[in-house]
Amino acid sequence: MAKLESKIVKIIQNILGSNAYSNKSLGLNTKFKDLGMDDIDCLDIVDAIKKEFSIKLSDDSVEKWKKISDVVKTVREYVKDEEDDDNNLEELAQFEI
């Protein structure tokens, strides 16, 4: 599992505690409904992800998430956009005005 995916799985593990998945291992295909999450757990995960990755994420994002891979996909979009912005700034810095 890549670094981003590992971070997200650890965030979810920390929020839910070991009781939620004691008989299962968490992976990208783990479904949230199988973990017995409630609304508070979902909002806690959104908040933790916002803090960890310094991204702006609406609380409504969680409505789209069915599996852990959905969370990874959402976060990757935000992280990718920031990386693209950094690359554009580097390209512009190469030009003298």
C-alpha positions in Angstrom: 0.0 0.0 0.0 1.3 3.4 -0.9 2.1 6.1 1.6 -1.1 8.1 1.0 -3.3 5.0 1.3 -1.4 3.9 4.5 -2.0 7.3 6.1 -5.7 7.2 5.4 -6.1 3.7 6.7 -4.3 4.7 9.9 -6.5 7.7 10.3 -9.6 5.5 10.0 -8.1 3.0 12.4 -7.4 5.7 15.0 -10.9 7.1 14.7 -12.8 3.8 14.9 -10.5 2.0 17.4 -9.7 -1.6 17.2 -13.1 -2.9 18.1 -14.6 -1.9 14.8 -12.4 -4.1 12.7 -11.0 -6.6 15.2 -12.0 -9.6 13.0 -11.0 -8.0 9.7 -8.1 -6.2 8.3 -8.7 -2.7 6.8 -7.8 -2.3 3.2 -8.8 -0.1 0.2 -11.8 -2.3 -0.5 -13.2 -2.2 3.1 -16.7 -0.8 3.1 -17.6 1.7 5.7 -21.0 0.0 6.4 -19.1 -3.1 7.4 -17.3 -1.1 10.1 -20.4 0.0 11.9 -19.5 3.7 11.5 -21.9 6.4 12.7 -22.2 10.0 11.5 -19.8 11.3 14.2 -17.2 8.8 13.1 -17.5 10.0 9.5 -17.2 13.7 10.5 -14.2 12.8 12.7 -12.5 11.1 9.7 -13.2 14.1 7.5 -11.7 16.5 10.1 -8.6 14.2 10.7 -8.0 14.0 6.9 -8.3 17.8 6.5 -5.7 18.3 9.3 -3.3 15.5 8.1 -3.2 16.7 4.4 -3.9 20.4 5.0 -6.8 20.3 2.5 -10.2 21.9 2.4 -12.8 19.2 2.4 -16.5 19.6 2.9 -18.3 17.5 5.5 -20.6 16.4 2.6 -17.7 14.6 1.0 -18.4 11.6 3.2 -21.7 11.0 1.5 -19.8 9.9 -1.6 -17.6 7.5 0.3 -18.6 3.9 0.4 -15.1 2.3 0.7 -11.7 3.4 1.9 -10.6 3.6 -1.8 -13.2 6.4 -2.3 -11.5 8.4 0.5 -8.1 7.9 -1.1 -9.5 9.0 -4.5 -10.9 12.2 -3.0 -7.7 13.1 -1.1 -5.6 12.3 -4.1 -7.5 14.8 -6.2 -6.8 17.6 -3.7 -3.2 16.6 -3.2 -2.7 16.3 -7.0 -4.1 19.8 -7.5 -1.7 21.3 -5.0 1.3 19.5 -6.6 0.2 20.8 -10.0 0.1 24.3 -8.6 3.6 23.9 -7.2 4.9 22.6 -10.6 3.3 25.6 -12.4 5.0 28.0 -9.9 8.3 26.3 -10.5 7.9 26.6 -14.3 7.0 30.3 -14.0 10.0 30.9 -11.7 12.3 29.8 -14.6 11.3 32.8 -16.7 12.9 36.2 -16.1 10.8 39.3 -16.5 
